[in-house]
Amino acid sequence: GAGVSQTPSNKVTEKGKYVELRCDPISGHTALYWYRQSLGQGPEFLIYFQGTGAADDSGLPNDRFFAVRPEGSVSTLKIQRTERGDSAVYLCASSLSGPNNEQFFGPGTRLTVL
Amino acid sequence: DQQVKQNSPSLSVQEGRISILNCDYTNSMFDYFLWYKKYPAEGPTFLISISSIKDKNEDGRFTVFLNKSAKHLSLHIVPSQPGDSAVYFCAARRGAGNMLTFGGGTRLMVKP
């Protein structure tokens, strides 16, 4: 079956530009998560959706970062006025509802801000 | 402030021997722990987990041990195989929240 997919796989942009990263979760998964993995580090939580609403956005680093999931399926992570420090791999994961359900990760989008 | 730490960035083991990957945490509110395995250019894949009410969970060649008093967990792989070569992440979850807090990872290399 299809896993979590993320597009694009790579994105190179210039400082100050706006970018959108897309995540297609596993069908039927109501929970969706965004993480960011910087070089040599583990993934860091950004935001968690339960259905269409952001249940926890405490990991978003500042107001340049925003995420939506308007129909409870596909999600888009939006970064305004990108900075070089935003360069990282952005990972999306999805799971069934419930605290002990495994999170399935996508391959990530590698964002490079020049 | 890193709440989950993996102090060994890399580990090299001979095929057939045991691999032991370690993880320490500081937040006593964590009640569920997981290990993920990651190959290059792929997302992390779930390997094994353990609830804080247990001290051991075993699945085939993989066993996770939890020492709550020491706030320490470890992943044992025996026997190690070359296909186990990957980066292993320890992760922890607190209460009903679903967000995971990850360690920095340990790169395991299993030599034939």
Interface residues (C-beta under 8 A of the other chain):
Chain A: V4 A31 Y33 Y35 G40 Q41 G42 P43 E44 F45 Y48 A55 D56 S58 G59 L91 A93 S95 P99 N100 E102 Q103 F104 F105 G106 P107 G108
Chain B: V4 Q6 Y32 Y36 A41 E42 G43 P44 T45 F46 S49 S51 F89 A91 R93 G95 A96 G97 N98 M99 L100 T101 F102 G103 G104 G105
